[in-house]
Amino acid sequence: MKYLITYDIREPKRWHKVFKFLKKKGLNVQLSCFEVEVESNELEELIDEILELIDPLEDKVYFFPISAAASGLITKLGKIEELNESKVL
């Protein structure tokens, strides 16, 4: 399933670590927003890996599921990029 992952990381070093980590996993659609596709059994591992990079008392990370039906309804304007199959977990 696809997820839209957004985050607000307070400390620049932690922000950069999360950015670099997610850039390997999915498509960077905005500065702190990634589209990532994971199998259902891999989501918990992804969450655990991100938890190791953030400070849960200061930072926020949101995972918004994008169903296959909703994915087909997404409207993209401007420079269009698609999730690269090689970045799918």
N, C-alpha and C positions, 0 to 999 in steps of 0.2 A: 504494500500500500504506500501511496505517496503521502508525505507530510510536509507542511510548511512549518519550518522551525524559525522562530524569531527570538531574539534575546536582547537584554539590556544588561550589559556587564559593566560594573562601576570602575574597575581598575584596568588601565590600558594593557598591561601585560597579560592579564587573564583574558581580556577581550580578544587580543591577538591570538592567543592559544586556541580559543574556541573558534575563531574565524578560520585559522589554518586547518584545524581538525575538520570542520564542516566543509571546507573547500575540497577536501579529499573525498568527501562522502556524497556531495551533491552539487546542485547548481546555485550559484550565488545570484539571487534575483534582486536584492537590495543590499545596502551596507550591512545590516544585521539580520538578514532574512535569507534562508536557504530552502530550496525544494529538494527533498531527499526521498528516495524510494528504498524501503526496507521490507523484508519479509516479516511476518508477524512474530516469528520466533527470534528475530534480531533486534526488535525495538528495545527490549529491556537492556540488552547489551549496549546499545547506542546511548540510552539514557544514563546507564552506569558510567560510561566513558566520559560523558559530558559532566556528570556530577563530580568527577575527579578533577575537572578543570576549573570549576566555578566555586565561589563562596556562596553557599545557599542562604546565608544571612544577609547578603548584599545584592546578589545578582538574581535575574529572572530569565527563565528560558521557557518558551511555550511551544508545544507540539500540536499543530492543528491537522487532523487527518483530512485527506482529500480523497474521497471515494472515486472509483473509476467513472461513475456517472458525472460527478461534479468536475472531474478533471477535463472531461470533454466539453464542459461549458465555460471554461476559463477564457477570458478575453485578454489578449496581450497586445499592447500598443508599443510602437517604437522598435528599438533594436530587439529582435526576437531571438531567444536562445532556448534550446530544449535540453532536458536532462540527458546527459551522455550515458549510454548503456554501461560504459566501463566504470562509472561512478556508482552504479547500483550495488548495494551491499549484497 
